[in-house]
């Protein structure tokens, strides 16, 4: 039996895992994606019946931090599954073959799994000067993207580069770095912003896709709700200090040594949606605030252009302790529609038209990934 | 009749690298190396707060994450004559060592090993023989017959499935592979062990910098604070975690990486005479034991070696306008003065002018301009940078620990010192320095604990944090040693803002195109003479190129989209 026709359970069996390992893994998946324990049976059933997807991982304008973060995912059985259980058929970082052998691997995967493979994209696409700023195998990133996106079942835009252009898209964006959702339409796109995203979050999203064959619940910007629905500020263990007005005034002062709130030395936690305060980084070891540096907001669109990192938000007009993130977003003077949307989409129903545009570009609430032409 | 081979993408690297090589009678006779992606980060940091720039430039590379942040904060501190507390240097050093260990191990197993290790051949191994081999070279516990039998069974299931994933279309069965099946099986086992371990060691970055990749840095020190009596600061538990991870790293390097390196190298000694390339080596040095302003205190010494003459080490000065210059005669850029001049980074002008073929293309115009990389030169000489340069400069400068460790490795392999000037030497040097760094990291840790015990917990100096205290203009250079070699950032600050920012990074030195005199840089030069048994499967070429650990995202420069001059800074 060809591996790609195997279910996850059959695949794990063939690689020496016991039923107990399998059930433990299912329980972990269930816990990870927030299912009550009574729902674990559903996960087990899904895992017993879902087929393994072929996966293509493309690199465009990026720094490879997303791949590196992915390798940091801290659950061994998951790491093993990601290396083997999803069939990672094309990944320039890890694959043995180079040059035309690599190209052949890509073409074969596209052909053999047309309409069924999962496309993971790391990096933005430069659109100025006809795309000469990023070429692979003599072809532009833009033309490669078109070629590989056509037969994909779903696309994951890893990290801030693919989700919003990240550092190369910051002012003056010399190469015309463009995020994936602006170039590809009519495909489900899951955005996983962050510079990079947390490894366990990346693994969790893939696990969700594998386990249920459906897209996780996304917000209006196409980000999985499980990881991007809360502000870092609201899940921060230093939040009580903020509420009590206990602030670090300068790095390494007495208050810094007591772990007070970093808001005054430039923490962007109040305007940043991410899982850092909950999931934390590197097997739950820490996250930026816990290690004494404010959040720089790396999962927010255009975060590089939201003013200096060490200037605290109160310096901006319209910011008070009771103000919600929407107003802060506007108060920062973010000019782009996407930036405003980040904050407006939560409450501001008057922007229906813009929101509709974004919803069309992403996929809503757990709807199964449809085949082309369904 | 020469045959032109194109390898694009070169995989198992960071970034986008293209090689065009000519093969005649089974040997490479000409080679062109091209960086094919550019982002323009130096232009993006212009006019930003210099204290923010580390975060931007850290994103130059997520594999060697941290190194650009370190070079950046040093450049700003140098410009402002900003002293940092001793603990900040120690923490930066510990993070530096952590980066080396993680980066070098991942390079060896996940980016380089498949050039030497035939995964498919491991299926033929005898698990009992594999266990005997593994136990004969190391006390690493995962070396039982049962372990290897189990692994082989899983590997077999994987191969039988017909879906090889990342191993598909590899060069399996190529006649240039000559490890016995048992050594291949052992290496595959350690490939998986290394994948497991690498995510552990970087937790040190999370402790001090909040996350990895891309931990946080700070101009004037480091962002974390010590308080042994406080749960919300770096306390005894956090320090114990760091110590535990450093001990584990030391064990992994000593029991897995080094024994494997030596075992595999012993089967490929002929590569001690292949892939040497350039005869000049440059290292800026790093790991200050006094402070960054005192290069004599560095664990990795600073200097240049010319013509492989280990009896003399030349001094390097990043501020001397005549020493380090960048040329563009074969790069897609323009200088006002024409293609012959070189520019010191403080006067850097970077002005894009793509003149390559219109994509999609079969071949680059290698007789003209063919890369996004500029070509740096030291006093006009092409130099190699990286682990080999660090070890040679250390050896020649008489750094005792380096001399001893390099000497021991040469004795173990029973090869002369000249074997270092090769593909094998480059790969061995990387392992040798990892062994040193894993020891040094514990020294830095002990020093840190001792400082705290003696009541010095300072991690940040606020003396020059306020931009109102800065001079109107200031220039600085931050020199460092990234895992892949000499790295420097040059900054010009004007009216509290970044006026000019230039980076000359390891892969710019190594992977750049030839200069106007026709002198090749390290990649191209090292490929000349490399044997190629089968031009359709150029495994040998990948061996030499991967021995440099290519990392391309950082090596390309900024440009101005209109083709106008962005900035030209006069020399002061």
Interface residues (C-beta under 8 A of the other chain):
Chain A: X2 X3 X4 X6 X14 X15 X16 X54 X59 X60 X61 X62 X63 X64 X65 X66 X67 X68 X69 X71 X72 X73 X74 X76 X79 X83 X84 X87 X88 X89 X91 X92 X93 X94 X95 X96 X97 X98 X99 X100 X101 X102 X104 X105 X126 X128 X129 X130 X131 X132 X133 X134 X135 X136 X137 X138 X139 X140 X143 X166 X167 X168 X170 X171 X172 X173 X174 X175 X177 X195 X196 X198 X199 X238 X250 X251 X252 X256 X257 X258 X259 X276 X281 X282 X283 X285 X286 X287 X288 X289 X290 X291 X292 X293 X296 X298 X304 X308 X309 X310
Chain B: X6 X7 X8 X9 X10 X11 X12 X13 X14 X15 X16 X18 X36 X37 X38 X39 X40 X41 X43 X44 X48 X49 X51 X52 X55 X56 X59 X60 X61 X62 X63 X65 X106 X110 X114 X119 X150 X153 X154 X157 X158 X161 X162 X163 X165 X166 X167 X168 X169 X170 X171 X195 X196 X198 X199 X200 X202 X203 X205 X206 X207 X208 X209 X210 X211 X212 X213 X214 X215 X216 X218 X220 X221 X223 X224 X225 X226 X227 X230 X231 X232 X233 X241 X354 X356 X358 X359 X360 X361 X362 X372 X457 X458 X459 X460 X462 X465 X537 X538 X542 X553 X554 X558 X559 X560 X561
